[in-house]
């Protein structure tokens, strides 16, 4: 089992981008005690782009 702090990346600028890996990506708000238990969690399932989608921009 992984703990939330293993391999974490912190971004506290209020502005930024995060390059997602394909598959499951999980984000937990830990700025204040109780954030996680209060529901400050986000799960994103990043899918591979459709090669026919001309709006996709590679980073």
N, C-alpha and C positions, 0 to 999 in steps of 0.2 A: 504494500500500500504506500503510495506517495503522499507525503505531507505537503500542504499548500506552499510552504516556504522553500521546497527543493526546486532549484532551477528557476526561481521567480525573476521577473523583470518588473521594475518599478517605474512608473511614469506618473509624475505628479505635476506636470506643467499645465495640464488642462487642455493642451493642444498636442496632438501627436498622432502618429499612425502606428499600427502594429501589423506586421506582415504575418498572416495566419498560415499555419501548416495545414495541409489537407487533412481532413478528419476532425476529430474532436479537439477543441480549444476551450479552456476554462479560465474564467476570470472571477476573482473574489475581491470584493471591496474590504480592505482591512485598515482603513484610515483611523477607525475608532473601534474600541472594544464593542462587541456585539453586532458589528456589521454583517458578518457571515450568518449568524443565527437570526438576524433581522431580515434576511433575504437579499443582501447585496451580493448576488451571485449571478453569473451569466455563462451559459454554455452555447458555443457556436460550432456547428458542423459545416466546415468549409469544403465545398465540392470543387472538383476540377472544372475549369471553364470549358464551355462548349466551343470547339474550334470554329464553329460557324458564327459565333457572336463577335461581331466586329467592334463592339464597344469595350471589350476586355483590353485592359492596358497592363502590360507586364511591369513590375517594379524594377 
